[in-house]
């Protein structure tokens, strides 16, 4: 268990190091603006996606994060980093189950990552999973991530393979305001 805890801490440190590099890179590209000049307010954003491991299904959740203002007149109102809560509704061999999770995530213009902490229970099997994921994205709106499920108890499940693939959308506020993608 001690090895798993230290691995968990290393994953969190790597995640925040990547987030720091992402924000620093944007700052340098945009004439050296400070982090506070680049980041918008903290906001809630709904998430919807598809996830596949041994079991496949729907991912739903809510992200609380901050977006990057990458142009003077254009603000992406989709969080570029934040924390999320939600779950996965999965099906495997005729069984349907719900897997709640907490996540920390970051996105840039073309790549992103997240760290999921999930609780899994089917029949008598229950476990906690840590899943670091990295992949491609389109300005925090659409993300394609590849990850690896790590059982924190060391037990393996037939329901969840180690390999995880996710595709999901973060819905911007623009879609709830008359369907306009860019602010007017």
C-alpha positions as CSV (number, residue, x, y, z in Angstrom):
1,X,0.0,0.0,0.0
2,X,2.9,2.3,0.7
3,X,4.2,2.0,-2.8
4,X,0.7,2.9,-4.2
5,X,0.4,6.0,-2.0
6,X,3.8,7.3,-3.1
7,X,2.8,6.6,-6.8
8,X,-0.4,8.5,-6.2
9,X,1.5,11.5,-4.9
10,X,3.9,11.4,-7.8
11,X,1.0,11.4,-10.3
12,X,-0.5,14.5,-8.6
13,X,2.8,16.3,-8.7
14,X,3.3,15.4,-12.4
15,X,-0.2,16.6,-13.2
16,X,0.4,20.0,-11.5
17,X,3.8,20.3,-13.2
18,X,2.1,19.8,-16.6
19,X,-0.5,22.4,-15.7
20,X,2.2,24.9,-14.7
21,X,4.1,24.3,-18.0
22,X,0.8,24.7,-20.0
23,X,0.0,28.1,-18.3
24,X,3.7,29.3,-18.6
25,X,3.7,28.4,-22.3
26,X,0.5,30.3,-23.0
27,X,1.9,33.3,-21.1
28,X,5.1,33.4,-23.2
29,X,3.1,33.0,-26.5
30,X,0.9,36.0,-25.5
31,X,3.5,38.6,-24.8
32,X,4.3,37.7,-21.2
33,X,0.9,38.3,-19.7
34,X,0.7,37.2,-16.1
35,X,-1.4,34.2,-15.0
36,X,-4.1,36.4,-13.6
37,X,-4.4,38.4,-16.8
38,X,-4.7,35.1,-18.8
39,X,-7.2,33.3,-16.6
40,X,-11.0,34.0,-16.4
41,X,-13.3,33.5,-13.4
42,X,-14.0,30.1,-11.8
43,X,-17.1,28.6,-13.5
44,X,-19.1,25.4,-13.6
45,X,-19.2,23.5,-16.9
46,X,-21.1,20.3,-17.7
47,X,-19.2,17.3,-19.1
48,X,-20.5,14.5,-21.3
49,X,-18.6,11.7,-22.9
50,X,-18.0,8.1,-23.8
51,X,-15.5,5.8,-22.0
52,X,-14.3,2.4,-22.9
53,X,-12.2,-0.1,-20.9
54,X,-13.4,-3.7,-20.5
55,X,-16.8,-2.1,-19.8
56,X,-18.0,0.8,-22.0
57,X,-20.5,3.5,-21.3
58,X,-21.5,7.1,-20.6
59,X,-19.4,9.6,-18.6
60,X,-21.3,12.6,-17.0
61,X,-20.0,15.2,-14.7
62,X,-19.5,18.8,-13.7
63,X,-16.2,20.7,-14.0
64,X,-15.3,23.6,-11.8
65,X,-12.4,25.5,-13.4
66,X,-10.9,28.6,-15.0
67,X,-10.6,29.3,-18.7
68,X,-7.7,31.0,-20.6
69,X,-8.3,34.3,-22.4
70,X,-6.1,33.7,-25.4
71,X,-7.0,36.7,-27.5
72,X,-7.8,40.3,-26.5
73,X,-11.4,40.2,-27.8
74,X,-12.1,36.4,-27.6
75,X,-12.4,34.5,-24.4
76,X,-12.9,30.8,-24.4
77,X,-15.4,30.2,-21.7
78,X,-14.5,26.6,-21.3
79,X,-12.3,25.9,-18.3
80,X,-8.7,25.1,-19.2
81,X,-8.1,23.5,-15.8
82,X,-10.1,22.6,-12.7
83,X,-11.6,19.9,-10.6
84,X,-14.5,17.7,-11.7
85,X,-17.0,15.3,-10.1
86,X,-19.3,12.9,-11.8
87,X,-19.4,9.3,-12.8
88,X,-19.4,6.6,-15.4
89,X,-22.5,4.5,-16.2
90,X,-20.9,1.4,-17.6
91,X,-22.2,-1.9,-19.1
92,X,-20.4,-5.2,-19.2
93,X,-21.8,-8.7,-19.9
94,X,-25.3,-7.6,-19.4
95,X,-24.6,-5.8,-16.1
96,X,-24.9,-2.0,-15.7
97,X,-23.1,-0.3,-12.9
98,X,-22.2,3.3,-11.8
99,X,-18.7,4.3,-11.0
100,X,-18.4,7.7,-9.1
101,X,-15.2,9.7,-9.5
102,X,-13.3,12.9,-8.7
103,X,-10.9,14.4,-11.3
104,X,-8.4,17.1,-11.7
105,X,-7.8,18.2,-15.3
106,X,-6.0,20.6,-17.6
107,X,-6.3,21.5,-21.3
108,X,-4.4,23.6,-23.7
109,X,-5.1,24.3,-27.4
110,X,-4.1,20.9,-28.6
111,X,-3.4,18.6,-25.6
112,X,-4.7,17.8,-22.2
113,X,-4.7,15.5,-19.3
114,X,-6.6,14.5,-16.2
115,X,-6.2,12.4,-13.1
116,X,-9.3,10.4,-12.1
117,X,-9.9,8.9,-8.6
118,X,-12.8,6.4,-9.0
119,X,-14.7,4.0,-6.7
120,X,-15.7,0.8,-8.3
121,X,-18.2,-1.8,-6.9
122,X,-19.9,-4.7,-8.6
123,X,-21.2,-7.6,-6.6
124,X,-18.6,-8.4,-4.0
125,X,-15.7,-6.7,-5.8
126,X,-15.0,-3.2,-4.8
127,X,-11.9,-1.1,-5.3
128,X,-10.5,2.4,-5.7
129,X,-8.8,3.3,-8.9
130,X,-6.3,6.0,-9.9
131,X,-6.3,6.8,-13.6
132,X,-3.8,9.2,-15.1
133,X,-4.8,10.2,-18.7
134,X,-3.2,12.2,-21.4
135,X,-4.2,12.9,-25.0
136,X,-5.4,15.4,-27.6
137,X,-7.9,18.1,-27.3
138,X,-9.5,21.0,-29.2
139,X,-9.3,24.2,-27.0
140,X,-10.8,22.4,-23.9
141,X,-14.0,21.7,-25.9
142,X,-13.4,18.1,-27.2
143,X,-10.9,15.8,-25.6
144,X,-9.6,12.3,-26.6
145,X,-7.6,10.8,-23.7
146,X,-5.8,7.6,-23.2
147,X,-5.2,6.4,-19.7
148,X,-4.1,3.5,-17.4
149,X,-6.3,2.2,-14.5
150,X,-4.3,1.6,-11.4
151,X,-6.0,-0.4,-8.7
152,X,-5.1,1.0,-5.3
153,X,-5.7,-2.3,-3.6
154,X,-3.7,-4.3,-6.1
155,X,-6.7,-6.4,-7.1
156,X,-7.6,-6.7,-10.7
157,X,-11.2,-6.8,-12.0
158,X,-12.6,-8.4,-15.1
159,X,-14.9,-5.4,-15.5
160,X,-12.1,-2.8,-15.9
161,X,-9.1,-3.4,-18.0
162,X,-5.9,-1.4,-17.3
163,X,-6.3,0.5,-20.6
164,X,-8.9,3.3,-20.7
165,X,-10.0,5.4,-23.6
166,X,-12.2,8.5,-23.2
167,X,-13.7,11.0,-25.5
168,X,-15.8,13.8,-24.0
169,X,-17.1,17.3,-24.4
170,X,-17.0,20.2,-22.0
171,X,-20.1,22.3,-22.8
172,X,-19.3,26.0,-23.0
173,X,-21.6,28.7,-21.6
174,X,-22.1,29.9,-25.2
175,X,-24.3,26.9,-26.1
176,X,-26.8,27.8,-23.3
177,X,-27.0,31.4,-24.6
178,X,-28.8,31.1,-27.9
179,X,-26.5,28.6,-29.4
180,X,-23.7,31.1,-30.3
181,X,-20.2,29.6,-30.1
182,X,-18.3,32.9,-30.0
183,X,-19.3,35.8,-27.8
184,X,-20.8,38.7,-29.7
